[in-house]
Amino acid sequence: MSTDQRNETGLVCDVLGLESLVDEITSSILADSSSNATPSAVLGPFYRANAPMLPNGSSIIYASPDSEWYKEAEPLLTHVSGRVVSPTSGKPIPNAVVDVWLAGPNGLYEQQDEAQPDMNLRGQFQTDAEGRYALYCLKPTSYPIPFDGPAGHLLQLLDRHPYRPAHIHFIVRAPGFRTLITQVFDVEDAHVADDTVFAVKDDLKVTFKRREGDKKAHWTLEYDFVLCEE
């Protein structure tokens, strides 16, 4: 069942909680008890390497504003920004790379959806001298994982739902620091308490707020990433 559009082996591991369990064990081993580092979360099966490197403040929405896909997405236009900082000093980390990706409003990632252009809702950003990053994307929505393969059949046998809460994926990396793979979750999402892949952590729950005075976004999120030192 695995194809270029889906990793069924990864999905099975996710719904069994194996990836989240490995993530939790690894995080516990590597964690510094004095550190306030951002928690990690599972990578998921829809990551693609080599997303476009974009200037801060750019949009990762590459679909045409005239397309039906964009018209559906328009109410969800969102500005995301924050800093990448050191856990001990709190000082900004310049030139860190923030790699971001998420699903569209129909719950599909671009490699699953013919209506989306290549690499839609994917991008990489480098922090400035103050450790800041900024981008435009969409307010995420919850979605069911593919339900027509072994992972879906397993969920049905276990009488479990297939839904993931609304989330955005990130990989944050910088020289001298451990690479962080994580997600942030909309705290108001109906499935934030029962994620089908068990990835939600309290410190990764966020609140999207209404954005005023910006024609390019209706929502905003500020989120700082704290990296572990190597």
Residue pairs with C-beta under 8 A, 6 or more apart in sequence:
1 8
1 149
1 150
2 8
2 9
4 111
5 111
5 112
6 45
6 46
6 112
6 146
6 149
7 45
7 46
8 146
8 149
8 150
8 151
10 19
10 44
10 45
11 45
11 145
11 146
11 149
11 150
11 151
12 150
12 151
12 154
13 19
14 20
14 42
14 44
14 45
14 145
14 151
14 196
14 197
15 145
15 151
15 154
15 155
15 160
15 162
15 196
15 197
16 154
17 197
17 198
19 42
19 43
19 197
20 41
20 42
20 197
20 198
20 199
21 198
23 40
23 41
23 42
23 199
26 40
27 39
27 40
30 178
30 228
31 37
31 228
32 87
32 228
35 87
35 88
35 226
35 228
36 87
36 226
37 87
37 180
37 226
37 227
37 228
38 172
38 180
38 182
38 203
38 204
38 224
38 225
38 226
38 227
39 182
39 201
39 203
39 204
40 180
40 181
40 182
41 181
41 182
41 183
41 199
41 200
41 201
41 204
42 181
42 183
42 197
42 199
43 169
43 171
43 181
44 169
44 183
44 197
46 101
46 103
46 109
46 111
46 112
47 101
47 169
47 171
48 101
48 111
48 119
48 122
51 60
51 99
51 100
51 101
51 119
51 122
51 123
51 124
52 60
52 119
52 122
52 123
52 124
53 123
53 124
53 125
53 126
54 60
54 123
54 124
54 125
54 135
55 125
56 125
56 126
56 127
56 128
56 132
56 133
56 134
56 135
57 134
57 135
57 136
58 123
58 125
58 135
58 136
59 135
59 136
59 137
59 216
60 100
60 101
60 120
60 121
60 122
60 123
60 135
60 136
60 137
61 70
61 73
61 77
61 120
61 121
61 136
61 137
61 138
62 117
62 118
62 119
62 120
63 69
63 70
63 73
63 115
63 116
63 117
63 120
64 70
67 115
68 115
69 104
69 106
69 113
69 115
69 116
72 105
72 106
73 104
73 105
73 138
75 218
76 105
76 138
76 139
76 141
76 218
76 219
77 136
77 138
77 139
77 216
77 217
77 218
77 219
78 136
78 137
78 138
78 139
78 208
78 211
78 217
78 218
78 219
78 220
78 221
79 134
79 135
79 136
79 211
79 214
79 216
79 217
79 219
79 220
79 221
80 100
80 134
80 135
80 136
80 137
80 168
80 220
80 221
80 222
80 223
81 132
81 133
81 134
81 135
81 220
81 221
81 222
82 132
82 133
82 222
82 223
82 224
82 225
83 92
83 127
83 130
83 131
83 132
83 133
83 224
83 225
84 92
84 93
84 96
84 98
84 127
84 131
84 133
84 172
84 174
84 224
84 225
84 227
85 91
85 92
85 93
85 131
85 224
85 225
85 226
85 227
86 92
86 93
86 177
86 226
86 227
86 229
87 226
87 227
87 228
87 229
88 229
91 131
92 127
92 129
92 130
92 131
92 132
93 127
93 131
93 174
93 177
93 227
94 127
94 128
94 129
94 130
94 131
95 126
95 127
95 174
95 175
96 126
96 127
96 131
96 133
96 172
96 173
96 174
96 177
96 225
96 227
97 124
97 125
97 126
97 127
97 172
97 173
97 174
98 124
98 125
98 126
98 127
98 133
98 170
98 171
98 172
98 225
99 123
99 124
99 170
99 171
99 172
99 173
100 122
100 123
100 124
100 125
100 135
100 137
100 168
100 169
100 170
101 109
101 121
101 122
101 123
101 168
101 169
102 109
102 121
102 137
102 138
102 140
102 167
102 168
102 169
103 109
103 121
103 140
103 141
103 143
104 110
104 113
104 116
104 120
104 121
104 138
105 138
105 141
106 113
106 143
107 141
107 142
107 143
107 144
108 116
108 143
109 121
110 116
110 117
110 118
110 119
110 120
110 121
110 122
121 137
121 138
123 135
125 133
125 134
125 135
126 133
127 133
127 174
136 216
136 217
137 168
139 166
139 186
139 208
139 218
139 219
140 166
140 167
140 168
140 186
141 166
142 163
142 164
142 165
142 166
142 189
142 190
142 191
143 163
143 164
144 161
144 162
144 163
144 164
145 151
145 152
145 162
145 163
145 164
145 196
145 197
146 152
147 155
147 156
147 162
152 162
155 161
155 162
155 196
160 196
161 191
161 194
161 196
162 196
163 191
163 194
163 195
163 196
164 191
164 195
164 196
164 197
164 199
165 185
165 186
165 189
165 190
165 191
165 192
165 195
165 200
166 185
166 186
166 189
166 191
166 192
167 183
167 184
167 185
167 186
167 199
168 183
168 184
169 182
169 183
170 180
170 181
170 182
170 183
170 184
170 225
171 179
171 180
171 181
171 182
172 179
172 180
172 182
172 225
172 227
173 179
173 180
174 227
176 229
176 230
177 227
177 228
177 229
177 230
178 227
178 228
178 229
178 230
180 225
180 227
180 228
182 204
182 225
183 199
183 204
184 204
184 205
184 206
184 221
184 223
185 192
185 195
185 200
185 204
185 205
185 206
186 192
186 205
186 206
186 207
186 208
187 205
187 206
187 207
188 207
188 208
192 200
192 205
193 200
206 221
206 223
207 221
208 219
208 220
208 221
209 219
209 220
209 221
210 218
210 219
210 220
211 217
211 218
211 219
211 220
214 220
